[in-house]
Amino acid sequence: MNSAIIIYFLISFVILFLSAKISYKFKLLDKPDKRKIHTKATAYSGGIAISTILISSILLFDISDNTLNLILSIAFLVSMVGLLDDTFNLNVGGKLSLQIFPIIYLVITHNLNLNQIGDYDYFKIELGAFAMPFTLLCVLFLINSFNYFDGMDGVLCFSSISTLLILFFLFQDKNFNFFLILILIPLVIFLCFNFSLFNLPKMFLGDSGSLLLGFIISFILIYLAKNSSIHPILLAWSVVIFVYEFLSVNIIRLRMRHNLFSAGQDHLHNIFFMKYKSLFLTNSFIFFLNIFLYLMGYFSFNLINPLASLILFISLFFIYLFLRNKFS
């Protein structure tokens, strides 16, 4: 197994390196403009490279759970949608439509949907006939919340790693944790390219990466909700920063009558970076904020009860919204 992991590291590095070189050769580049902070045209093929690496992990390792393998396989198609968007700048309707098909496939053909969202002692929230549309809306919501974090070197990657680490310690299952490690390895190697460490060719995740990570983590959460004893509110806490930020940005945009679908610099990482001018501080702040908020939810769940954790989740959102609105 150790030799296979080493080979996987090497495969990950080679695929990312070749992807960057091919992207620069064929001009698949994110060009700077007035709303972007990078000054040079940069390869945007990081996401499609990572999805290719994850496909190779299915062939290289024996992951016994076919559902987890399927999530990675279908995620490759989602990353292709992102690549098309990066290349041809799809409109909002076109991009959402192409996202819906792979989601519906997993929801309908493999029953990966949310039938209930938790027993809170005094009541249990059963979704019944609303299970499928609710799941579809939640996945679309979470996928696009990941896209909101893809605007600065490292931010989306570190935020996603924080969620994966939370899930790693939340669900103590050897096979599942190994599956998470296989996702973490290419993300860590990608960061070397994203920050151009060791003079490596610089590369962004692109929409292919943000849609890929949002899709994979969305269906990992659904998988755990259906196949483990983990309470749904604890799973929601693992992506709390994505949920809070997505809702806050859109509520603030509605209040200010701004276009919900336009790109902008009103995201948490933009605001923090403009104040402190440090990528390191920005990435560290968001990484640890997600973990800190999760720990608050975790301890409220275990020291009090699930209902207290749910109430805290909702209450902290309004505090977060107030602070985001104040400092926007």
Order of alpha helices (4+ residues) and beta strands (2+ residues): alpha-beta-beta-alpha-alpha-alpha-beta-beta-alpha-alpha-alpha-alpha-alpha-alpha-alpha-alpha-alpha
